């Protein structure tokens, strides 16, 4: 992704637009992660929730976390100020 930031954003405005898109994606992924965290919390409180459902929620939450970390790493830790 960092290479993509460099190639597609060869000018300042292009890089800025691309960074904004990456940051918007990160915000959305973090929101989804929080929602899944809440769902998992509720599922764990409810004794009737089956183990397969809990495992699926954990798996989805981990996939989101991995994607968030990949995006952060690929953007080189760059942020807009």
Order of alpha helices (4+ residues) and beta strands (2+ residues): alpha-alpha-alpha
